[in-house]
């Protein structure tokens, strides 16, 4: 396979006539094909290894990266998701009554977060690739959102809550798409599915334990120091976030070439195996590239738009997770019992998500690992819409988070498989696709009006429609040419 530069290829695959003038990245047409370059040879420390020795060295390297990288990112994401969604538990603890919310004002407070989240994701990821310091950038973002989350305890009315939620989403936007890009700079495409699942398990663990934490605070801290329990919920969880953010600055690495806990041989192997996987060195000479260069490349690629629509329909299907305590409350248990009942579906989701992602990476197959869980989701939502009996309804709720998340994490990992290079294009695509997906949360928040309790009639049918559209889009992406040129290997891991 011949290696090419990072610019897009022409639709016909034919390069334009050579230009004798010196090319400039600023004015280069991203639709033309550059001259192919000679494939680089591996560094000496890699080339002298036998296949068996290299396999052992890579296995040891990946294990070392997993241990140093994944636990920190997962803990940070647990708190990211906790600070975003603790408003659902606060609702059961009296927040709407204390702030005199009425009509659809609570739904507005939910959806406004995603407006800020949508606006900041692409600029944040472009800034991250420009700075090249995720070990500093991500913890600083975490300190900011922890501070804003803590300040939620001080709001006194609807306007204050809307303002806090908007800025919380604006700052939190840096983390998840930034982590997706960060992981793609450390792992090969065949390894990304399971690591994406590991990262996303943070949201599932958060969903499992947020109800338990909220139940403890609601039960024991109401009116302590004169504050309602929901205010203590924001104070305690926000303070924990800030503390973890400070500690993470001393633990997180940047990129393989600049990591102090890798030996020189390990650095070269880590960089080379990524270059070998995607056909290009992932190192970015950011000073030579315009800030919006990656965004231009990403949005000129039709695969980006197809993936946006796919993730949009998937996230639309999962809007129930933003209101899960309220949905579980339709079983007519007490508030404390409701919060406790939200945990088991997320525990099951952790297991199924890891299992589905592990099998997808092992087999190299993506299509059925994305679509089959959605059929289970369709069945779950039909059951939820058809009956108000406690047993069948809770069974449906047990299946909702596991089936959605099992599909979603494989789809997220697949983005870096389809758009692997150049790095700034991948970063912009990951942020843009994730942002458009989260945009669905702006309107889906209004599918759960109080007047529809206990059936919430709109969301099962909206979910089923979104699931069908997702499968159609997945077929379109699967049939579309997935590579930037004939010489580049299939973006599906074989």
Phi, psi and omega in degrees: 000128179275141180272142178236171179283179190279357185277156181297158179260156178290152182301329182271350181078010181258128181285147177288170179298141183298144180253127182283343178284159181289125182291149177234134180294329184295322185247013182286137177284118186286353180266357181262157183263126177283168178292138177294150179244161181288136180295135180288151175271151178295155177297156184305321182294341177265317185294333182278354179280140171286162178306321180292320179294320180293320178300316178294319180295318179293319179299317178295319180296312182297321178298319180295318178296316179304313184294321184276337189255307191295315182302319181294313181296322180293316179298317178298321181286328173304314181287327175301311182288325180297314181291334179282321190252003180291350176295333178294319176289324179297330178298319179287341182265008173107008180302312181300322181290318182292327180264004178057047177279143180213165181061231182260019183295322178296317178298325177296320179295327175292311188287330184295332177302321185283343172293310176297321179299318181293318186293329192260347189296310182293310177303322181295314181292324176295320178295322179297317179292329180289316182283322180067028181229066180298333180294339176257317186298310183293316177296324178296317176301323181293319177299318181295313182288330175296320178296315180295320178298319178298321181292344176301332179296341184265354184292149184238351183204179182299316182298317179296321180293320177298315181297314181296317181294322179298311182289332174297314177295322181300318182278321180296339181301338182289334195279299190294309176297328176296321178292322178300317177293318180302314179296321181291344176270359180241332188240150175287168182297327180290337181265346191290325184302310182292322180289326174296320176297320178298316178298311185290342175300339176301319179291325180289318177297321177299316178297325181288320188261343180298321178295322179293316179297314181297323179297318179295316180291317181297322184286327192244349188237012179292124180069015170293130185056024178080007182255142175293157184298324182293331176290320176297328179301313179291321181296311184294311183291325177293320179295320177298319179301314181297317180297316180294324179298317179297316180295323183294336177300331183267358185245318184294141171270177171263264179235164187308320185291341187240020185268126186287333184271009171253139174289168181299320179294321179292323177299315181294320178294317180298318180289319184292320183293331175287319177297320179294326183287318185251358176082013183201145175292130183279356180290134184251128171272081191296331182290343180265356185243134176298155184301322184266010183302314181296321179295320178298316179297316184295315185280350173276353183259121183297334179297327177299316182291320178296319178293325176301313181294323179296310181293325177302314181290326178295313182291326175301321179296332188261013183299341179301332183294334179289341183235023189300317176302323179292321178295317179295331179297341178294350176280354174069039171263173177291167181300317180295315179297322178298314179297322179291325181287346177284344185287311185304319179300325180283328174297315176297324180296322178301314183295310183292324180294314177298316181297316181293317180292319178299316181290325177296317178293321184293321183267341184076008182262138182240324190304303184287334177289340176270318189274322185299318177301333181291330176295323176295320178298317179302314179299319181297317182287330175295317178299316181298326181280336189272340186216155172247010177293140187298311184300301179299325183291319179289328173301316178299319179293328177295331184270340186298298181299316182300317184290320179294309185293326178300321178285318188295317184291327176292321178296321178296314179296331181291336180301313180290339173289320185279324180237076187277340189204160350290175189298319183289331174293316179298318180297315180294320180295315179300315181292315182296316180295316179294322180295314180296322177299315181289342178299333179297334180290343178292313182270331183291340178298337183269008177275001184235054179292150182301330181293342180270358179298135007260358187274331187048065193299333186287323193290326179297320183284326175295320179298312183297322176297316179297321180296318178296317179297323180298318182294323177296317179295322179298324176296319180297317180293321182295328181273340181284144176305125190262003186237160182276358179184162184295331184279345184276137183299161178302138180285346170282135178289128182253000000 
